[in-house]
Amino acid sequence: MNDQKIRVRFAPSPTGPLHIGGVRTALYNFLFARRHGGKVILRIEDTDQDRYVPGAEQYIIESLAWCGITFDEDVVKGGPYGPYRQSERTHLYREYAAQLVKSGHAYYAFDTPEELDKMRENLKHQEAHLAQYGSFTRMGMKNSLSLPKEETERRIAAGEHYVIRILIPENEEVRLNDLIRGEVVVQSSSLDDKVLFKSDGWPTYHLANIVDDHLMEITHVIRGEEWLPSAPLHVLLYRYLGWENTMPQFAHLPLLLKPDGNGKLSKRDGDRLGFPVFPLQWSDPVSNEVSSGYRESGYLPEAFVNILAFLGWNPGTEQELFTMDELIRDFSLERVGRHGSKFDPEKARWFNHQYLVKRPDEELAGYLKKELVERDLSFPDSYIISVVHLIKERVNLIPDLWNTSSFFFVPPATYDEQVRQKVWNPATMIAELLASFHKEATALAGWDHDIIHGFIQDFIVRNNTKMGQLMNPLRLLLVGSNQGPGVMDIAVLLGKEEFLKRIETGLELMPE
């Protein structure tokens, strides 16, 4: 393998938001190329105009940029093999479709949608093994194989709508050596005469991607498993166009599966189980439906990339946290599995937690400060940093920074009823105990962790009570629930005045 000549491409269609499976494909292409000193190309395959969604292309570009997946050639910066948007290359596809017809490897077909439906219905009634347009049916349809040459020419000259179909050979083994799955052998009789060029003047994916991969000198096609059934057709196209000797090597990645492993991961699964399946939030321009994204849900891009890397690839070691540079260093297609990879939402949160706790307190404080500004709250940076330091180990997602620490900035207005019923037992005279605690704490000369700890220990002994009987209701008054770090840590950070004020307010609000 000549590393310097490696060229890979990620070629999404702008038909909607980019699924995380697509991001993983882009990531694996990126890692493979960077590992071998090659080039990565972003090509937008927008030939399916019926499914084109405004804004999807920009969404794809922004998503990949957020992930840190960069390209050497793309629709923005251009490059020597452009244009990189297929809608700007249609003249090329028409030329090669005509070449295939001329060489006898493709043909014109004039069948109407109604005639195609009738053909398929007849095959179903006959209980045919394959209800498709191919060697068994083509001579009974209206095409340049079944019609006289003059009739074909007359129809074309008259402007009659037609498509161009590939002529699949009968009873031939089509072989493909996949870098992940090994040798793949398919009988041509199982393939249909796919449309290569549509009646609207646009190519199908099958023709356009082969032409572009050849002209852009792509050496490796790394794509999802869903394209494996189309691979034999693509092998035939390379052969028929005379490009068999420069055909790229193929690697078909395993599917991303639902958390239970039962089927391909979909947006519906994410909605049902409460996790995103898109990298960024997506607003559908037609339905106005808003779908959640990993960025907006509070994931760091480095963690998101780390999550995706492990959905199919295994480094062969115990290491789980990888920087992008480490992924580039260690990634190989040989360690990508053949079988589908289950997506684990909890593991994804674990990855993000690991990256959050490694971030400097000052950086995380910046996220928290944005939340405070939105709520028109102002606190010294030093205080915010101290809060972050205390609660970061409890945080999985960026929004958790506020959710976990809000009581440090806003005193509780209500108290968790379930917790109150559990810890606030009038029979134990807890209100009187806390009133006495408040009075004695007010008289303390200093206020630090050692002083507070010593005072609490002494108070418990003198009042013949237990630690939990004091600390649990005390936490309820300070926080409003049973959450948060240690009470003594909370006390130090709140400061003596705020600490005492919350006890006093709580005693007034708590029912007898």
RARA-V930241 format. One line per field, one symbol per residue. phi: phi as a letter, one per 20 degrees, with the letter a starting at -180 (. if undefined). psi: psi as a letter, one per 20 degrees, with the letter a starting at -180 (. if undefined). burial: I if it has 16 or more other ideal C-beta (glycine too) atoms within 10 Angstrom, else O. A space follows every 50 residues. Layout:
phi = ???
psi = ???
burial = ???
//
This chain:
phi = .egfefcccdcfdedqfeffffffffffffffffgdmeddddceedeeff dfdgnffffffffffffnedcebafeemqfdffddffecfffffffffff ffendbbecdfegffffffffffffelffcebeaffdgfedebfeeeggf ffffffffmffbcddfeffelceddbeefddmfdccfffeedfgfdcefe ndfeggfffffffffelfecddbfgfeffegggffffgffendgfdffed bdfffedggemeoffcggffffdnbfcdfcfcdffeemfddfcffffoee gffgffgfgeepdcfncefdecfffffffdfbffdefeegdfedgfffff gfggfffeffgfffffffffffffeldccfgffffffggfdffeddcgff gfgecgffdcffeccgfffgfedddgfelfffffffffffffefecbbff ffffffgfffffdlcdgffefffffgffdnbdeoffgfffffffnfffgf ffffffffefff
psi = pohiipprqpmqpmjaqoqhhhggggghggggghhjkaqppoponkinhh jpopihghggghghghijoqqhpaigibrijrrjphijjhhghgghghgh ghijjrrppjprhghgggghgghghilqhomrobhhihijrnrihhqqgh gghggghikqprrpqqopqqlqppqpopihibppppphiiqrnqphprij jqrrgggghggghghjlphpoorqhiighighghghggghikjhijprqq ooqqqprrhjjmrpprhhggghikqqjqgqqpopigijpppqqhghikqq hhggggghhimhqpijaiphpprghhgghipqhhjprhqqpppohhhghg ghgghghiqqhhghhgghhgggghjlqpqqhhgghhgghhihijphqghh gghijhiihpqphrpohggghhinohhjlhghghggggghhhiphrnagg ggggggggggghjlrqghhghghggghhhiakrraqhhgggghhqgghgh hhgggghhhpq.
burial = OOOOOIIIIIIIIIOIIIIIIIIIIIIIIIIIIIIIOIIIIIIIIIIIOO OOIOOIIOIIIOIIOIIOIOIOIIIOOOIOIIOIIIOOIOOIIOOIIOOI IOOOIIIIIIIOOOOOOOIOOOIOOOOOOOIIIIIIIIOOIIIIIOIOOO OIOOIOOOOOOIIIIIIIOOOOOIOIOIIIIOOIOIOIOOIIIIIIIIOO OIIIIIIIIIIIIIOIOIIIIIIIIOIIOOIIIIIIIIOIIOIOOOIIII IIIIIIIIIOOOOOIOIOIIOOOOIIIIIIIIOOOOOOOOIIIIIIIIII IIIIIIIIIIIIIOIOOOOOOIOIOOIIOIIOIOOIOOOIIIIOOOOIIO IIIIIIOOIOOOOIIOIIIOIIOOOOOOOOOOOIIIIIIIIIOIIIIIOI IIOIIIIIIOIIOOIIOOIIOOIIOOOOOIIOIIOOIIOOIOOOOOIOOO IIOOIIOOIIOOOOIOOOIIIIIIIIIIIIIOOIIOIIIIIIIIOIOOII OIIOOIOOOIOO
//
